[in-house]
Amino acid sequence: ESAAAIISACQHPIKVAAAAHGGIAINEVFKQFKNNPDRSMQKPGCLLVLGNEEHGLSEDVLSVCRFHVTIQGIGTLESLNVTQAAAILMHELISWSLQKPPMSHHKRQSPKRK
């Protein structure tokens, strides 16, 4: 099977493709789930897709990934190797997954005392 077919078959709702240029910041992906009104819902699974350093990801693979993320560099940094990019993105994903969900807007009612 092709990589795109395998990615399409994955059940994780967040499919993130690391793109060298033109993607959004990874925290923009997380914002969609931060203020979810259903507080009982667990954080969804994520599939992180990285390509090789020379050719990146194919158009077929990019087309099946809902989000394209780019790590913003500072100054003249042109690119990262795939290991560096994977480490940064996995750190962000793990940090996000370990955060506690915000408290519900609904107050719990205390049982009435007699």
Backbone torsions as a table, in degrees:
resi	resn	phi	psi	omega
1	GLU	NA	156.2	178.4
2	SER	-79.7	160.3	177.8
3	ALA	-59.8	-40.5	-180.0
4	ALA	-62.1	-39.6	179.2
5	ALA	-66.4	-40.3	178.7
6	ILE	-64.9	-44.0	179.0
7	ILE	-63.6	-42.6	179.6
8	SER	-60.9	-35.2	-178.3
9	ALA	-75.8	-16.3	-178.8
10	CYS	-65.1	135.8	-177.2
11	GLN	-82.1	-11.5	-178.7
12	HIS	-65.0	132.6	-177.1
13	PRO	-74.2	-22.3	-179.5
14	ILE	-103.8	110.4	176.6
15	LYS	-111.7	112.4	-173.4
16	VAL	-112.8	122.5	175.6
17	ALA	-104.2	128.5	176.2
18	ALA	-81.5	119.2	-178.5
19	ALA	-116.2	139.7	-178.8
20	ALA	-65.0	-34.3	-177.1
21	HIS	-143.6	150.5	171.1
22	GLY	84.2	2.0	178.6
23	GLY	-90.5	176.5	176.8
24	ILE	-97.1	168.4	175.8
25	ALA	-73.1	146.4	-176.7
26	ILE	-58.7	-33.6	-179.2
27	ASN	-66.4	-21.6	175.7
28	GLU	-67.7	-32.4	176.2
29	VAL	-65.4	-44.5	-176.6
30	PHE	-66.1	-31.0	-177.1
31	LYS	-57.9	-30.2	-179.1
32	GLN	-65.4	-25.9	-176.2
33	PHE	-104.8	-12.3	-176.7
34	LYS	-64.9	-43.5	-175.1
35	ASN	-104.2	30.7	180.0
36	ASN	-63.2	126.3	-178.3
37	PRO	-66.6	-22.2	179.0
38	ASP	-88.1	87.5	-175.8
39	ARG	-66.7	-18.8	-178.8
40	SER	-78.3	-16.5	-178.6
41	MET	-70.7	129.9	177.1
42	GLN	-72.1	160.2	177.2
43	LYS	-64.4	135.6	-175.7
44	PRO	-72.1	157.6	175.7
45	GLY	-70.5	163.8	-176.0
46	CYS	-138.5	140.9	173.7
47	LEU	-114.5	119.9	180.0
48	LEU	-103.9	123.6	-176.8
49	VAL	-115.3	124.7	179.0
50	LEU	-125.0	144.4	178.3
51	GLY	-103.4	-179.9	178.0
52	ASN	-76.9	162.7	-172.5
53	GLU	-68.9	-29.0	-175.6
54	GLU	-83.1	-43.2	-172.9
55	HIS	-112.4	-11.9	-179.0
56	GLY	68.5	-149.9	-179.1
57	LEU	-100.3	147.5	179.0
58	SER	-73.0	161.0	177.2
59	GLU	-61.4	-35.1	177.9
60	ASP	-61.6	-44.5	179.7
61	VAL	-67.3	-45.8	179.3
62	LEU	-59.4	-35.3	-176.9
63	SER	-69.0	-22.5	-179.7
64	VAL	-98.2	-0.8	177.1
65	CYS	-99.9	124.3	-176.9
66	ARG	-64.8	-38.2	-176.9
67	PHE	-116.8	141.1	172.6
68	HIS	-118.5	120.5	-178.3
69	VAL	-114.1	148.8	177.7
70	THR	-130.9	135.9	175.9
71	ILE	-85.6	117.6	-177.5
72	GLN	-75.9	127.1	177.5
73	GLY	-91.2	167.6	177.7
74	ILE	-116.0	135.8	177.0
75	GLY	72.3	-131.1	-173.8
76	THR	-95.6	10.7	178.9
77	LEU	-59.7	116.5	-176.1
78	GLU	-86.1	-44.9	-178.1
79	SER	-162.7	166.3	175.5
80	LEU	-113.7	154.4	172.7
81	ASN	-78.0	166.6	-172.2
82	VAL	-63.9	-32.3	178.3
83	THR	-66.5	-44.4	177.7
84	GLN	-63.5	-44.3	179.7
85	ALA	-63.3	-43.1	178.9
86	ALA	-61.3	-43.7	-179.4
87	ALA	-62.1	-44.9	-179.4
88	ILE	-64.5	-47.5	-177.8
89	LEU	-67.7	-39.6	177.6
90	MET	-66.4	-36.9	176.2
91	HIS	-60.5	-45.3	179.3
92	GLU	-63.1	-43.5	-179.6
93	LEU	-64.6	-43.7	-179.7
94	ILE	-67.3	-43.4	178.1
95	SER	-58.3	-43.5	178.9
96	TRP	-65.0	-42.9	-176.6
97	SER	-68.6	-23.9	-179.7
98	LEU	-86.2	-10.5	179.2
99	GLN	-69.4	142.0	176.5
100	LYS	-76.5	142.6	177.2
101	PRO	-67.0	151.4	179.3
102	PRO	-62.5	154.8	177.5
103	MET	-65.7	150.1	178.9
104	SER	-66.0	149.8	177.4
105	HIS	-73.5	-18.9	-178.9
106	HIS	-86.2	131.5	178.0
107	LYS	-81.6	140.3	173.6
108	ARG	-77.1	138.7	177.3
109	GLN	-88.9	133.8	177.4
110	SER	-76.9	145.2	177.2
111	PRO	-63.8	141.8	-179.1
112	LYS	-72.9	137.8	177.2
113	ARG	-92.4	144.5	178.1
114	LYS	-94.9	NA	NA
